[in-house]
Amino acid sequence: MNSQQLQKSDEEKEPANSNAKIGRSYGIVLIGMISQLLVQFFLQRLFARYYGTSSEFDAYRAAMTLPIAVSAILAGTVTPVLIPVLGKTTSRVRDGLIALTLMPVLLITVVCSFLCFTFSRQLMHFLQPGFSDQLVTETALLFQIVIWLLPANTLIGLLHATLNARLNFFIPVIAGVVGPIVTVFIVLNCAQEGGIQVVAWATLIGACVNICIQLPLVTSSFRFPPWMECRQHLRKMFYLSIPILLGMSVQKIDIFVDRYVLSFLDSGTLSRFDYATQIVTVFIVLASGTLSTVAFPRISQFSIDDRDNLTNEVANALKGLATLMIPSAIVLAVFGTDLVEDLFESGEFQHHDTILVGRTIACLSLMALGAGLGELCTKVMYALQETRIPLIITVGAITVSVILKLSLVPTLGLTALAVIMSFVYLTSSLVQLGVVLKFLGKGVFNGVAKTVAVSLLSGTLAAIAGYGILQFERPFSSLWGLMLGAVVYFAGTMTLDSAVRANVREAISFKR
């Protein structure tokens, strides 16, 4: 075989090997996500059994809001501008950028945590004005523990992004599973005697374990940052991050508005809302979270000048999103109450809570579709280094959301809150999709219509199969129905869609 034939053979193998690597990356992330969600499900079940929808659990949920939201803002701001840069620089500059990013962000979060710790009671009273004085005091005590999740979770997000930029998905997956397992172990053995404060400490300890697993791999290559070589990249990252920071901050205002309006409703309403959003978030993370974790670094490798490859990657991501999110929305809309009954109804969690949480989940099912599509479209815009448009759309969506919530939720209750969230998420995501279409053209829809049709048909068949299992009224029948439905769904998509069959073959291929 001559050199030209060898070169041609290598070129033919390269796409197949690339697809196999992508498939294995999806597999690693998906398995990790499923493992994390199983641990989180078990943890939420413990919460439901020990605390139900009690006022002390309302206090814990309220205390967690600020550190979780702010750490998400910071990690969500840095990650979209850091990953594209790390993927296009030399190892020397890359290591310097990591050091110059992690250290200042960590210092800022520690200082902010100390200030929040000092003024904990004032903050909790301001954020939950409908709470009684006793409940505000209890919330403030918990807040003094969980506020340190602000630097911990921010660092976790940045370490995760750094390793993903190196196409290392395995270590973040391991860390994301082991950390929550430690939390579950502490809660299971100590929470009944130690009370709700043990839960707060367990959550913080689990985050620290996550950091200890990821940090050595990132810091092993740290060196004195080459400032002159990094300066241009840092300046560009700074200017690109400003609209993202504003957009993330505006978006998280919505969460604080949720807590504000819910604090005026009946005791336990805040906990019911969080149980519902926990289940919805599971499906969002399992579907769009898995997809974006792998797709975003790949999309970021292409620029607007490489339109064909970029458009093809976005089209593949949209098809993957449809394949994962459509059945998720069907499950939430049809089987939400059954899932709540099997997962949470025990101990302090009563059947009345099940009905209210299940109804909320059904109303949030369209939010899951909107959140998945919105996240993907936003990541595409970030990859194009266009960060202002998502900011404008976010500001408009949150403005509408805040007005509707403050006007309607205090009188119409929890169901109104869920309906408003679905409406806002779905509408804003469709607007973002229109912007992506304007940038990249109709090619982003190549094969998407067929994938949507196949997913709807397969999802309907899966729902029928799951409903049949529910009729046996066995323990955890909804989970068995969910597993059977998943088998039926993916069997249907593989039968009807050749692209899905090809992707599955590549994912399980052991070719290098």
MISE-806992 format. One record per residue (C-alpha): y, z, x. Coordinates in steps of 0.25 Angstrom, whole numbers, padded with zeros to 4 digits, always signed. Layout:
MISE-806992
YZX...
END
This chain:
MISE-806992
+0000+0000+0000+0013-0004+0006+0026+0004+0006+0032-0003-0006+0020+0000-0014+0020+0015-0010+0035+0016-0013+0032+0010-0027+0021+0019-0029+0029+0031-0026+0040+0026-0035+0030+0025-0046+0025+0039-0044+0039+0046-0043+0042+0045-0058+0028+0051-0062+0029+0062-0051+0043+0065-0056+0038+0066-0071+0027+0074-0067+0036+0084-0060+0046+0084-0072+0034+0087-0081+0029+0098-0072+0043+0104-0071+0044+0104-0086+0030+0110-0087+0034+0122-0077+0047+0124-0085+0040+0124-0098+0029+0133-0094+0039+0143-0089+0047+0142-0101+0035+0145-0110+0031+0156-0101+0045+0162-0102+0046+0160-0117+0032+0167-0119+0037+0179-0111+0050+0179-0119+0043+0178-0132+0034+0191-0128+0047+0198-0124+0054+0195-0137+0042+0199-0145+0043+0213-0137+0057+0214-0141+0054+0211-0156+0043+0221-0156+0051+0232-0149+0065+0230-0154+0065+0219-0166+0079+0217-0171+0084+0231-0168+0098+0234-0164+0094+0238-0150+0088+0224-0148+0101+0218-0154+0108+0226-0143+0099+0220-0132+0101+0206-0137+0116+0208-0137+0116+0214-0123+0108+0202-0118+0118+0192-0123+0129+0192-0113+0121+0192-0100+0111+0181-0105+0123+0173-0110+0132+0174-0098+0120+0171-0088+0116+0159-0096+0131+0154-0095+0131+0156-0080+0117+0150-0077+0119+0139-0087+0133+0135-0080+0128+0135-0066+0114+0129-0068+0119+0115-0074+0128+0113-0062+0119+0118-0052+0106+0111-0054+0112+0097-0053+0119+0100-0040+0107+0107-0034+0099+0095-0037+0108+0086-0029+0111+0094-0017+0104+0096-0003+0096+0109-0002+0107+0115+0007+0118+0113-0003+0109+0117-0015+0106+0131-0009+0120+0133-0006+0124+0130-0020+0114+0139-0026+0119+0150-0017+0134+0147-0021+0130+0147-0036+0121+0159-0037+0128+0169-0030+0142+0168-0037+0136+0167-0050+0127+0179-0048+0139+0187-0043+0147+0184-0055+0136+0188-0065+0134+0201-0058+0149+0204-0059+0149+0200-0073+0137+0209-0076+0144+0221-0070+0156+0219-0079+0148+0217-0091+0140+0230-0088+0153+0238-0087+0158+0233-0100+0145+0232-0107+0149+0240-0120+0162+0232-0122+0155+0219-0120+0144+0222-0130+0154+0227-0141+0162+0215-0139+0150+0205-0140+0143+0213-0152+0154+0219-0160+0145+0220-0172+0136+0230-0165+0138+0245-0167+0143+0254-0156+0129+0259-0154+0123+0245-0153+0134+0241-0143+0131+0253-0134+0117+0249-0134+0120+0235-0131+0129+0238-0120+0118+0247-0113+0109+0235-0114+0119+0226-0109+0122+0234-0096+0107+0230-0092+0106+0216-0097+0120+0212-0091+0113+0210-0078+0105+0199-0084+0118+0191-0082+0117+0189-0067+0101+0189-0068+0100+0178-0078+0111+0170-0072+0104+0171-0058+0091+0167-0065+0097+0155-0071+0103+0150-0058+0090+0152-0050+0083+0145-0061+0092+0133-0060+0092+0133-0045+0077+0132-0045+0076+0122-0056+0086+0113-0048+0076+0113-0037+0066+0109-0047+0059+0122-0046+0055+0126-0060+0043+0135-0057+0050+0148-0051+0061+0149-0062+0049+0148-0072+0041+0159-0065+0054+0168-0065+0057+0165-0079+0043+0170-0084+0041+0182-0074+0055+0188-0077+0053+0189-0092+0038+0194-0090+0044+0206-0082+0054+0208-0094+0042+0208-0104+0034+0218-0095+0046+0228-0095+0049+0227-0110+0034+0228-0114+0032+0241-0106+0045+0248-0106+0054+0243-0118+0048+0252-0129+0051+0265-0121+0063+0260-0114+0070+0253-0126+0079+0241-0126+0085+0244-0112+0072+0241-0106+0072+0227-0112+0086+0225-0105+0081+0230-0092+0068+0221-0093+0076+0209-0096+0084+0211-0083+0072+0214-0075+0065+0201-0079+0078+0193-0075+0078+0200-0061+0063+0196-0059+0067+0182-0063+0077+0182-0052+0068+0187-0042+0058+0176-0044+0068+0165-0043+0079+0170-0033+0070+0169-0020+0067+0155-0022+0082+0151-0024+0088+0160-0013+0077+0156-0002+0085+0144+0001+0099+0151+0001+0108+0149+0013+0123+0150+0016+0129+0140+0006+0135+0127+0012+0148+0129+0005+0155+0116+0009+0143+0108+0004+0142+0116-0008+0157+0117-0012+0157+0103-0019+0145+0106-0027+0150+0120-0031+0163+0114-0035+0157+0104-0044+0147+0114-0050+0159+0123-0053+0167+0113-0061+0154+0108-0068+0151+0122-0072+0164+0126-0078+0161+0118-0091+0147+0123-0092+0151+0137-0090+0161+0136-0101+0151+0129-0110+0140+0140-0107+0150+0151-0110+0155+0145-0123+0141+0143-0127+0137+0157-0124+0149+0162-0133+0140+0158-0144+0130+0168-0141+0140+0179-0140+0145+0175-0154+0131+0176-0159+0130+0190-0154+0144+0193-0160+0141+0188-0174+0126+0194-0174+0132+0208-0171+0138+0209-0185+0125+0206-0192+0113+0215-0195+0106+0223-0184+0095+0214-0178+0102+0201-0181+0105+0199-0166+0091+0201-0162+0085+0192-0173+0095+0181-0168+0090+0183-0154+0075+0183-0158+0078+0170-0165+0086+0164-0153+0075+0168-0143+0064+0160-0150+0074+0148-0152+0077+0149-0137+0063+0149-0133+0061+0135-0139+0074+0130-0133+0071+0135-0119+0056+0130-0120+0061+0117-0124+0075+0113-0119+0075+0124-0108+0062+0118-0102+0068+0104-0103+0081+0106-0097+0076+0115-0085+0069+0102-0080+0077+0091-0086+0091+0096-0081+0088+0096-0066+0082+0081-0068+0094+0077-0077+0104+0082-0066+0098+0073-0056+0104+0061-0063+0119+0058-0064+0126+0049-0075+0125+0038-0065+0110+0038-0065+0110+0036-0080+0096+0030-0083+0089+0042-0076+0098+0052-0082+0097+0046-0096+0082+0046-0095+0081+0061-0091+0090+0065-0102+0081+0056-0112+0069+0063-0107+0075+0077-0108+0079+0074-0123+0065+0069-0126+0060+0082-0120+0070+0090-0128+0065+0084-0141+0051+0086-0137+0053+0101-0135+0064+0105-0144+0060+0098-0158+0047+0106-0159+0055+0119-0155+0065+0117-0166+0053+0114-0176+0046+0127-0172+0059+0135-0173+0063+0130-0187+0049+0131-0193+0042+0142-0186+0053+0152-0181+0049+0163-0191+0034+0162-0187+0037+0163-0173+0046+0175-0175+0036+0182-0183+0025+0180-0173+0034+0183-0160+0043+0195-0165+0038+0201-0178+0032+0214-0174+0037+0229-0171+0052+0229-0174+0053+0215-0177+0052+0214-0192+0048+0202-0202+0062+0202-0207+0067+0199-0193+0056+0188-0192+0062+0180-0204+0077+0181-0199+0073+0177-0185+0064+0166-0190+0075+0160-0199+0085+0161-0187+0076+0153-0178+0074+0142-0189+0089+0141-0189+0090+0140-0174+0080+0129-0173+0090+0118-0172+0098+0126-0162+0085+0124-0153+0086+0109-0154+0101+0110-0151+0100+0119-0139+0090+0111-0133+0097+0098-0134+0110+0104-0130+0105+0110-0118+0099+0097-0113+0112+0089-0116+0120+0099-0109+0111+0098-0097+0113+0083-0097+0128+0084-0097+0127+0095-0086+0119+0085-0078+0129+0075-0080+0139+0085-0075+0147+0084-0088+0149+0099-0092+0161+0098-0100+0155+0091-0112+0145+0101-0115+0156+0112-0114+0164+0105-0124+0152+0104-0134+0148+0118-0131+0162+0123-0134+0163+0115-0147+0149+0120-0152+0151+0135-0148+0165+0135-0155+0158+0130-0168+0146+0140-0166+0155+0152-0164+0164+0148-0177+0152+0146-0185+0145+0159-0181+0157+0168-0182+0160+0162-0196+0146+0162-0202+0136+0171-0195+0142+0185-0199+0140+0181-0213+0128+0172-0213+0120+0179-0203+0110+0175-0192+0105+0162-0199+0119+0157-0199+0120+0159-0184+0107+0152-0181+0111+0140-0190+0125+0139-0183+0118+0139-0169+0108+0128-0173+0120+0119-0178+0129+0121-0166+0118+0119-0156+0112+0107-0162+0126+0100-0165+0131+0103-0151+0118+0097-0144+0119+0084-0152+0134+0083-0147+0129+0085-0133+0118+0075-0135+0129+0065-0139+0136+0067-0126+0124+0065-0118+0121+0052-0126+0136+0048-0122+0133+0050-0107+0120+0044-0106+0118+0035-0117+0107+0033-0128+0096+0032-0117+0095+0048-0118+0088+0045-0131+0077+0036-0126+0064+0041-0132+0071+0053-0138+0069+0049-0153+0054+0047-0151+0053+0060-0145+0060+0067-0156+0052+0060-0166+0039+0064-0159+0044+0078-0158+0047+0079-0172+0034+0074-0177+0026+0082-0167+0034+0094-0170+0031+0093-0185+0016+0092-0182+0017+0104-0173+0025+0112-0184+0014+0109-0194+0003+0113-0184+0011+0126-0181+0012+0129-0196-0003+0127-0198-0005+0138-0188+0005+0148-0195-0004+0147-0208-0015+0155-0201-0005+0167-0199-0012+0172-0186-0004+0181-0176+0006+0173-0169+0003+0160-0177+0016+0155-0174+0014+0154-0159+0000+0148-0161+0007+0138-0171+0018+0135-0160+0007+0133-0150-0001+0123-0159+0012+0116-0163+0016+0114-0148+0002+0108-0146+0004+0099-0158+0018+0095-0154+0015+0091-0140+0002+0084-0144+0011+0076-0154+0022+0073-0144+0012+0068-0133+0005+0060-0144+0017+0053-0149+0026+0052-0137+0021+0045-0124+0033+0051-0116+0028+0065-0119+0014+0061-0115+0019+0056-0102+0027+0068-0099+0015+0077-0102+0006+0069-0092+0017+0070-0081+0019+0085-0084+0004+0088-0082+0002+0078-0071-0002+0084-0057+0003+0072-0050+0013+0075-0039
END
